[in-house]
Amino acid sequence: MSTTGDTSPQLPLTLRYPPDQRLDTFVDAPVGALAQLQALAMAGGDWVYLQGPDGTGKTHLALATCAAAEAGGRHAAYLPLQAARGRLRAALDAIEGNELVALDGLDTIAGDRDDEHALFEFHNRARAAGVAVLYTAQTTPDALSLCLPDLRSRLSQCARIGLSALDDAGRRAVLRDRAQRRGLLLDDAALDWLLHRVGRNIAGLAGLLDTLDRASLAAQRRITVPFLRQVLGPDR
């Protein structure tokens, strides 16, 4: 793997990786998981295969691990594989030279033979160059619909972290924490309303906080259930 540095302008850490998505803001991580990812970020420890269904925080942890690496002075790259499907070789070539690479969403390229070959070759180059790699997927390597048995074998050699869906108490904790970081106060009634009327997908709920923040500032009002109905609609 090339050691040529990235000559493109470097964005500030807070712009490259959302400040909400850090290792220390993740709720209900498996025992030892955050320390394992911190070690990967800082010292290139065992490669990690992070698995879990939608909404369990895989992207959060992938971005957070990259942020931790860069905060420690290491070059990191995050690549959402769905966006690179069908052109993965070029996308991987573009991130050569990083010391940590997070590849998010293996499921989305599984079954594309060209992409799998590109990933297999990248995996081998990264190993040889001492680059740290974090993979994420919804399921285990054995359950991925891969064309290349050798790629499945390589993925199976990674250390594994399994994530489970949050319960409502965990979702409340995530939303409350992210709201507080924006200077917003969400009481239990408002949180219950959001969970029952908007849905339980954390990414979608967290995305609403920016809308609510702007609306609250514009109206100079606290975020209450009546205000939520006014902003998001009474039929939610």
Secondary structure, DSSP 8 states (H G I E B T S, - for coil): -------S----HHHHS-TT-SGGG-SS--TTHHHHHHHHHHH--S-EEEE--TTSSHHHHHHHHHHHHHHTT--EEEEEHHHHTT-HHHHHHHTTT-SEEEEE-GGGTTT-HHHHHHHHHHHHHHHHHT-EEEEEESS-GGGS--S-HHHHHHHHTSEEEE-----HHHHHHHHHHHHHHTT----HHHHHHHHHHT-S-HHHHHHHHHHHHHHHHHHT----HHHHHHHH-TT-
